[in-house]
């Protein structure tokens, strides 16, 4: 140990490592600091490194203005902390931030963050697509109760997921601002929110929609909060489990209207062949068959892979830092290949399975080829180059893919004559109307 002057040591270190253009300014600053706080103290080599870290040349060379009082205050704090370690507590911490009071408005915002509001909205919209495409009639109470119940189930599953991943979310820049990580809410409070929404969601679906819908909602909570969350740190199969979770909401909308998901004697599987392959007239009563629910599930299931795999590719550094076993981390090339496979699989799903189930007309098989071709081209380019730019293009493609395909399904929905609604086609008169017209002179 030896006696040295704190700011003279920092000045020598700084002047030796800065450029010639900034040495005069740096010397002037440290001379002022040295004149203001010129007292010797004892310091070890470790503390000299500590001091030089805070006086690194890059923090000073970029500045061209004069010395500010805040600079002197900052240096005073560093010198006082090194000179008198026992009195560090007397220096006001500059990074301290008081915890915000949980007003009702802030609490609602935190609840929305726990529920992952954007993801929950997407889940609700996909559930509503099942209601809209169902051939069975749906009332406003069923529509609203399905939306509310699905949203509550999603909020519970997402909150339970965040409760288990607090230490891992803290390691990723993408998730370190979540409420539980920054301690904006206690884990006990968040667990209470998850419990309330986890009970209320299936209860609303059970009493207002159907028991099958409630069971699917409760199963989705368990699959996401337990199976998917646990698999993220164990196996790359977590992506497949997540795809199953994403494919269930439209089936919930289907069952909320009274549709069946398993074939039986009363609800057999019926195939709607194109008109040039069969002479059997279209039987609209057979549209309510389990093949429709399977088609909706497969659309969302396969869409998950190109959508999520492309997203995970350009944030794979964060997954690796938190220790998640994701395919994008362990094998980026295969990650892109899986996305390409399901991009190709979406073609027969849209062009064969949906018209065959009777949910849409066979015209949808042709119009759906255009968005599928655009997205396949992006997935192919990503697989060939495996670059971040191509992954972003593929991710953006599948952001608009799902709403476009759902809109096309509504346009081509079986039994829905849009041209009559907009007045482009005259209504077909009934037999009674035809007889009345013939009897007229």
C-alpha positions as CSV (number, residue, x, y, z in Angstrom):
1,X,0.0,0.0,0.0
2,X,1.2,3.4,-0.8
3,X,0.0,7.0,-0.7
4,X,-1.1,8.4,-4.0
5,X,-3.3,11.3,-5.1
6,X,-6.6,10.0,-6.4
7,X,-7.3,12.5,-9.2
8,X,-3.7,12.8,-10.2
9,X,-3.7,9.1,-10.8
10,X,-6.9,9.2,-12.8
11,X,-5.6,12.1,-14.8
12,X,-2.3,10.3,-15.7
13,X,-4.3,7.2,-16.7
14,X,-6.7,9.2,-18.8
15,X,-4.3,11.5,-20.6
16,X,-2.2,8.5,-21.5
17,X,-5.1,6.7,-23.3
18,X,-7.0,9.5,-24.9
19,X,-6.5,11.0,-28.3
20,X,-4.5,14.2,-28.8
21,X,-7.6,16.1,-29.7
22,X,-9.2,15.5,-26.4
23,X,-6.2,15.6,-24.0
24,X,-6.4,19.3,-23.3
25,X,-10.1,19.1,-22.4
26,X,-9.6,16.0,-20.2
27,X,-6.6,17.6,-18.4
28,X,-8.7,20.7,-17.7
29,X,-11.5,18.7,-16.2
30,X,-9.3,16.7,-13.9
31,X,-7.3,19.7,-12.8
32,X,-10.5,21.3,-11.6
33,X,-11.5,18.1,-9.9
34,X,-8.1,17.8,-8.3
35,X,-8.1,21.3,-7.1
36,X,-11.5,20.8,-5.5
37,X,-10.8,17.5,-3.9
38,X,-7.1,17.3,-3.4
39,X,-6.7,14.9,-0.5
40,X,-4.4,11.8,-0.4
41,X,-5.7,8.4,0.5
42,X,-4.5,4.8,0.6
43,X,-5.7,2.6,-2.3
44,X,-4.8,-0.9,-3.5
45,X,-4.3,-2.0,-7.1
46,X,-7.8,-3.4,-7.3
47,X,-9.2,-0.1,-6.3
48,X,-7.1,1.7,-8.9
49,X,-8.7,-0.6,-11.5
50,X,-12.1,0.3,-10.0
51,X,-11.3,4.0,-10.3
52,X,-10.0,3.7,-13.8
53,X,-13.1,1.9,-14.9
54,X,-15.2,4.9,-14.0
55,X,-12.8,7.2,-15.7
56,X,-12.5,5.3,-18.9
57,X,-11.5,7.5,-21.9
58,X,-14.6,6.6,-23.9
59,X,-16.9,8.2,-21.4
60,X,-15.0,11.6,-21.8
61,X,-13.7,11.8,-25.3
62,X,-17.2,11.9,-26.9
63,X,-18.0,15.1,-25.0
64,X,-17.0,18.5,-26.3
65,X,-18.8,20.8,-23.9
66,X,-17.3,22.3,-20.8
67,X,-17.1,20.9,-17.3
68,X,-20.5,20.8,-15.6
69,X,-21.3,20.8,-11.9
70,X,-22.8,17.3,-12.3
71,X,-19.4,16.0,-13.4
72,X,-17.7,17.3,-10.2
73,X,-20.5,15.8,-8.1
74,X,-20.1,12.5,-9.8
75,X,-16.3,12.4,-9.2
76,X,-16.8,13.5,-5.6
77,X,-19.0,10.5,-5.0
78,X,-16.5,8.1,-6.6
79,X,-13.6,9.5,-4.6
80,X,-15.6,9.5,-1.4
81,X,-16.6,5.8,-1.9
82,X,-13.0,4.7,-2.5
83,X,-11.5,6.8,0.2
84,X,-14.0,5.9,2.9
85,X,-15.6,2.6,2.3
86,X,-17.4,2.6,5.6
87,X,-19.2,5.8,4.7
88,X,-20.5,4.6,1.3
89,X,-24.0,4.5,2.7
90,X,-24.0,8.3,3.1
91,X,-23.7,8.8,-0.7
92,X,-27.2,8.9,-2.3
93,X,-27.5,6.1,-4.9
94,X,-27.9,7.6,-8.3
95,X,-29.7,4.5,-9.8
96,X,-32.3,4.3,-7.0
97,X,-35.9,4.4,-8.1
98,X,-38.9,4.3,-5.8
99,X,-41.5,1.6,-6.4
100,X,-44.6,3.0,-8.0
101,X,-47.8,3.1,-6.0
102,X,-50.3,0.5,-7.4
103,X,-53.1,2.8,-8.4
104,X,-56.1,1.2,-10.2
105,X,-54.8,2.4,-13.6
106,X,-51.3,1.1,-13.0
107,X,-52.7,-2.2,-11.7
108,X,-54.7,-2.7,-14.8
109,X,-51.6,-2.1,-16.9
110,X,-49.7,-4.6,-14.9
111,X,-52.5,-7.2,-15.3
112,X,-52.4,-6.6,-19.1
113,X,-48.7,-7.2,-19.1
114,X,-49.1,-10.4,-17.0
115,X,-51.8,-11.6,-19.5
116,X,-49.5,-10.7,-22.5
117,X,-52.3,-8.6,-23.9
118,X,-51.3,-8.8,-27.6
119,X,-50.9,-12.5,-27.5
120,X,-54.3,-12.8,-25.7
121,X,-56.0,-10.7,-28.3
122,X,-54.6,-13.0,-31.0
123,X,-55.9,-16.0,-29.1
124,X,-59.4,-14.5,-28.8
125,X,-59.5,-13.6,-32.5
126,X,-58.6,-17.1,-33.5
127,X,-61.4,-18.4,-31.2
128,X,-63.8,-16.0,-32.8
129,X,-62.8,-17.4,-36.2
130,X,-64.1,-20.8,-35.1
131,X,-67.4,-19.2,-34.2
132,X,-67.6,-17.3,-37.5
133,X,-66.8,-20.3,-39.6
134,X,-69.1,-22.7,-37.8
135,X,-72.3,-23.6,-39.8
136,X,-74.3,-23.6,-36.6
137,X,-76.1,-20.4,-35.5
138,X,-74.4,-18.3,-32.9
139,X,-76.0,-15.7,-30.6
140,X,-74.5,-12.6,-29.2
141,X,-74.3,-14.0,-25.6
142,X,-72.4,-17.0,-26.9
143,X,-70.0,-14.8,-28.9
144,X,-69.3,-12.5,-25.9
145,X,-69.0,-15.3,-23.4
146,X,-66.6,-17.2,-25.7
147,X,-64.4,-14.1,-26.1
148,X,-64.4,-13.3,-22.4
149,X,-63.8,-16.9,-21.3
150,X,-61.0,-17.5,-23.8
151,X,-59.3,-14.2,-22.7
152,X,-59.4,-15.2,-19.0
153,X,-57.9,-18.6,-19.8
154,X,-55.2,-17.0,-21.8
155,X,-54.4,-14.5,-19.1
156,X,-54.1,-17.2,-16.5
157,X,-51.8,-19.4,-18.6
158,X,-49.5,-16.5,-19.4
159,X,-49.3,-15.3,-15.8
160,X,-48.4,-18.8,-14.6
161,X,-45.8,-19.0,-17.3
162,X,-44.2,-15.7,-16.1
163,X,-44.3,-16.8,-12.5
164,X,-42.1,-19.8,-13.3
165,X,-39.7,-17.9,-15.6
166,X,-38.8,-14.9,-13.4
167,X,-35.0,-15.7,-13.1
168,X,-34.8,-16.6,-16.8
169,X,-36.8,-13.5,-18.0
170,X,-34.3,-11.4,-16.0
171,X,-31.5,-12.6,-18.2
172,X,-33.1,-11.7,-21.5
173,X,-33.3,-8.1,-22.8
174,X,-36.6,-8.9,-24.4
175,X,-38.3,-9.9,-21.2
176,X,-36.4,-8.2,-18.3
177,X,-39.0,-5.4,-18.1
178,X,-41.9,-7.7,-17.3
179,X,-43.7,-6.9,-14.1
180,X,-42.5,-9.8,-12.0
181,X,-38.9,-9.2,-13.0
182,X,-38.8,-5.6,-12.1
183,X,-40.9,-6.3,-9.0
184,X,-43.8,-4.1,-9.9
185,X,-46.1,-6.7,-8.4
186,X,-45.4,-9.5,-5.9
187,X,-45.4,-13.1,-7.0
188,X,-48.2,-13.8,-4.5
189,X,-50.4,-11.1,-6.1
190,X,-49.6,-12.5,-9.5
191,X,-50.5,-16.0,-8.4
192,X,-53.8,-14.7,-7.1
193,X,-54.5,-13.1,-10.4
194,X,-53.7,-16.3,-12.2
195,X,-55.9,-18.3,-9.9
196,X,-58.9,-16.0,-10.3
197,X,-58.7,-15.9,-14.1
198,X,-58.0,-19.6,-14.2
199,X,-61.2,-20.4,-12.4
200,X,-63.4,-17.7,-13.9
201,X,-62.4,-18.5,-17.5
202,X,-63.5,-22.1,-17.6
203,X,-66.6,-21.3,-15.4
204,X,-67.8,-18.7,-17.9
205,X,-67.3,-21.1,-20.8
206,X,-69.0,-23.9,-18.9
207,X,-72.2,-22.0,-18.1
208,X,-72.4,-19.7,-21.0
209,X,-71.0,-21.7,-23.9
210,X,-70.6,-25.5,-23.5
211,X,-68.8,-27.9,-21.1
212,X,-66.6,-29.1,-24.0
213,X,-65.4,-25.6,-24.6
214,X,-64.7,-25.1,-20.8
215,X,-62.7,-28.4,-20.8
216,X,-60.6,-27.2,-23.8
217,X,-59.9,-23.9,-22.1
218,X,-58.8,-25.6,-18.8
219,X,-56.7,-28.1,-20.8
220,X,-55.0,-25.2,-22.6
221,X,-54.0,-23.6,-19.3
222,X,-52.4,-26.8,-18.1
223,X,-50.6,-27.5,-21.5
224,X,-49.2,-24.0,-21.7
225,X,-48.4,-23.3,-18.0
226,X,-47.1,-26.8,-17.2
227,X,-46.1,-28.8,-20.2
228,X,-44.9,-26.1,-22.5
229,X,-43.1,-24.0,-19.9
230,X,-41.4,-27.1,-18.4
231,X,-40.3,-28.3,-21.9
232,X,-38.6,-25.0,-22.8
233,X,-35.7,-25.9,-20.6
234,X,-35.7,-29.7,-21.3
235,X,-36.3,-30.4,-25.0
236,X,-36.8,-28.7,-28.4
237,X,-40.2,-30.5,-28.5
238,X,-41.6,-27.4,-26.6
239,X,-42.3,-25.8,-30.0
240,X,-44.6,-28.6,-31.0
241,X,-46.3,-28.5,-27.7
242,X,-46.8,-24.7,-28.1
243,X,-48.3,-25.3,-31.6
244,X,-50.9,-27.7,-30.0
245,X,-51.8,-24.9,-27.5
246,X,-52.1,-22.4,-30.4
247,X,-54.4,-24.7,-32.4
248,X,-57.0,-25.3,-29.7
249,X,-58.7,-21.8,-29.5
250,X,-60.5,-22.0,-32.9
251,X,-61.7,-25.4,-31.9
252,X,-63.1,-23.8,-28.7
253,X,-65.0,-21.4,-30.9
254,X,-66.3,-24.3,-32.9
255,X,-67.6,-26.2,-29.9
256,X,-69.1,-23.0,-28.3
257,X,-71.7,-23.0,-31.2
258,X,-72.5,-26.7,-30.5
259,X,-70.1,-28.3,-33.0
260,X,-68.6,-31.7,-32.3
261,X,-64.9,-32.6,-32.4
262,X,-65.2,-36.4,-32.4
263,X,-67.1,-38.4,-35.1
264,X,-70.1,-40.5,-34.0
265,X,-73.2,-42.1,-35.5
266,X,-75.0,-38.8,-35.3
267,X,-72.0,-36.7,-36.5
268,X,-70.2,-38.7,-39.1
269,X,-67.4,-37.4,-41.2
270,X,-68.7,-36.2,-44.6
271,X,-66.6,-35.2,-47.6
272,X,-67.7,-32.4,-49.8
273,X,-66.2,-33.3,-53.2
274,X,-66.1,-30.7,-56.0
275,X,-69.1,-30.6,-58.4
276,X,-67.2,-32.1,-61.3
277,X,-66.4,-35.3,-59.3
278,X,-69.9,-36.0,-57.9
279,X,-73.5,-35.7,-59.0
280,X,-74.8,-35.7,-55.4
281,X,-76.5,-32.4,-54.5
282,X,-75.0,-30.4,-51.7
283,X,-76.4,-31.3,-48.3
284,X,-75.9,-28.3,-46.0
285,X,-77.0,-30.3,-43.0
286,X,-73.8,-32.3,-43.2
287,X,-71.4,-29.4,-42.9
288,X,-71.5,-29.7,-39.1
289,X,-69.0,-32.6,-39.0
290,X,-65.8,-33.1,-37.0
291,X,-63.6,-32.6,-40.1
292,X,-64.3,-28.9,-39.9
293,X,-62.9,-28.7,-36.4
294,X,-59.8,-30.7,-37.5
295,X,-59.2,-28.3,-40.4
296,X,-59.3,-25.3,-38.1
297,X,-56.9,-26.9,-35.7
298,X,-54.5,-27.9,-38.4
299,X,-54.4,-24.3,-39.9
300,X,-53.4,-22.8,-36.6
301,X,-51.1,-25.7,-35.7
302,X,-49.0,-25.5,-38.9
303,X,-49.1,-21.6,-38.9
304,X,-47.3,-21.6,-35.5
305,X,-44.0,-23.1,-36.9
306,X,-43.1,-20.5,-39.7
307,X,-44.4,-17.7,-37.5
308,X,-42.6,-18.6,-34.3
309,X,-39.5,-20.3,-35.8
310,X,-38.7,-17.1,-37.8
311,X,-39.2,-15.0,-34.7
312,X,-37.0,-17.2,-32.5
313,X,-34.2,-17.1,-35.2
314,X,-33.4,-13.4,-34.7
315,X,-33.8,-13.5,-30.9
316,X,-31.9,-16.8,-30.5
317,X,-29.1,-15.0,-28.6
318,X,-31.6,-14.2,-25.8
319,X,-32.8,-17.8,-25.6
320,X,-29.2,-19.0,-25.4
321,X,-28.4,-16.6,-22.7
322,X,-31.3,-17.8,-20.6
323,X,-30.5,-21.4,-21.2
324,X,-33.6,-22.4,-23.2
325,X,-33.3,-25.5,-25.4
326,X,-34.8,-24.0,-28.5
327,X,-34.3,-25.4,-32.0
328,X,-33.1,-22.0,-33.2
329,X,-30.2,-22.2,-30.7
330,X,-29.2,-25.8,-31.2
331,X,-29.7,-26.1,-34.9
332,X,-30.7,-22.9,-36.8
333,X,-30.7,-24.7,-40.2
334,X,-33.2,-27.3,-39.0
335,X,-35.2,-24.6,-37.4
336,X,-35.7,-23.0,-40.8
337,X,-36.3,-26.4,-42.4
338,X,-39.2,-27.1,-40.0
339,X,-40.7,-23.8,-40.9
340,X,-40.5,-24.6,-44.6
341,X,-42.1,-28.0,-44.1
342,X,-45.1,-26.5,-42.4
343,X,-45.3,-23.6,-45.0
344,X,-45.7,-26.3,-47.6
345,X,-48.1,-28.3,-45.5
346,X,-50.4,-25.2,-45.3
347,X,-51.1,-25.6,-49.1
348,X,-53.0,-28.9,-48.9
349,X,-54.6,-27.7,-45.6
350,X,-56.1,-24.7,-47.3
351,X,-56.6,-26.1,-50.8
352,X,-57.9,-29.6,-50.0
353,X,-58.8,-30.0,-46.3
354,X,-61.0,-26.9,-45.9
355,X,-63.1,-27.3,-49.1
356,X,-63.3,-31.1,-48.4
357,X,-64.7,-30.4,-44.9
358,X,-67.4,-28.2,-46.3
359,X,-66.3,-25.0,-44.4
360,X,-65.5,-23.2,-47.7
361,X,-66.3,-23.6,-51.3
362,X,-63.7,-25.1,-53.7
363,X,-63.0,-21.6,-55.0
364,X,-61.0,-21.0,-51.8
365,X,-58.6,-23.7,-53.0
366,X,-57.6,-21.4,-55.8
367,X,-57.6,-18.0,-54.1
368,X,-55.6,-19.3,-51.1
369,X,-52.7,-20.3,-53.4
370,X,-51.6,-16.7,-53.8
371,X,-50.8,-15.9,-50.1
372,X,-49.4,-19.4,-49.7
373,X,-47.0,-19.0,-52.6
374,X,-45.7,-15.6,-51.3
375,X,-45.0,-17.1,-47.9
376,X,-43.4,-20.3,-49.2
377,X,-41.1,-18.2,-51.3
378,X,-40.0,-16.3,-48.1
379,X,-39.6,-19.5,-46.1
380,X,-37.5,-21.1,-49.0
381,X,-35.2,-18.1,-49.1
382,X,-34.7,-18.3,-45.3
383,X,-33.9,-22.0,-45.4
384,X,-31.4,-21.5,-48.3
385,X,-29.5,-18.7,-46.7
386,X,-30.4,-19.1,-43.0
387,X,-29.9,-15.3,-42.5
388,X,-31.4,-12.9,-40.1
389,X,-32.8,-10.7,-42.9
390,X,-34.6,-13.6,-44.5
391,X,-36.0,-14.7,-41.1
392,X,-37.5,-11.2,-40.6
393,X,-39.1,-11.3,-44.0
394,X,-40.6,-14.7,-43.3
395,X,-41.9,-13.5,-39.9
396,X,-43.5,-10.4,-41.5
397,X,-45.1,-12.6,-44.1
398,X,-46.8,-14.8,-41.5
399,X,-48.0,-11.8,-39.6
400,X,-50.5,-10.9,-42.3
401,X,-51.0,-14.4,-43.5
402,X,-53.4,-15.5,-40.8
403,X,-55.9,-12.6,-41.0
404,X,-55.8,-12.7,-44.8
405,X,-56.6,-16.4,-44.9
406,X,-59.4,-16.1,-42.3
407,X,-60.9,-13.3,-44.3
408,X,-60.8,-15.4,-47.5
409,X,-62.5,-18.2,-45.6
410,X,-65.3,-15.9,-44.7
411,X,-65.7,-14.8,-48.3
412,X,-65.8,-18.4,-49.5
413,X,-67.8,-19.8,-46.6
414,X,-70.1,-22.6,-47.7
415,X,-73.7,-21.4,-47.9
416,X,-72.9,-17.7,-47.5
417,X,-73.9,-15.8,-50.6
418,X,-72.1,-12.5,-50.4
419,X,-73.2,-11.4,-53.8
420,X,-76.8,-11.5,-52.8
421,X,-76.0,-9.4,-49.7
422,X,-74.4,-6.7,-51.7
423,X,-77.1,-6.8,-54.4
424,X,-74.9,-8.2,-57.2
425,X,-77.2,-11.3,-57.6
426,X,-80.9,-11.6,-57.5
427,X,-82.5,-13.8,-54.9
428,X,-83.7,-17.2,-56.1
429,X,-87.5,-17.3,-55.7
430,X,-89.1,-20.0,-53.8
431,X,-91.5,-22.6,-55.3
432,X,-94.5,-20.8,-53.9
433,X,-93.3,-17.5,-55.4
434,X,-92.8,-19.2,-58.8
435,X,-96.4,-20.6,-58.7
436,X,-97.8,-17.2,-57.9
437,X,-95.9,-15.6,-60.8
438,X,-97.2,-18.3,-63.2
439,X,-100.9,-17.9,-62.1
440,X,-100.7,-14.2,-63.0
441,X,-102.1,-13.3,-66.5
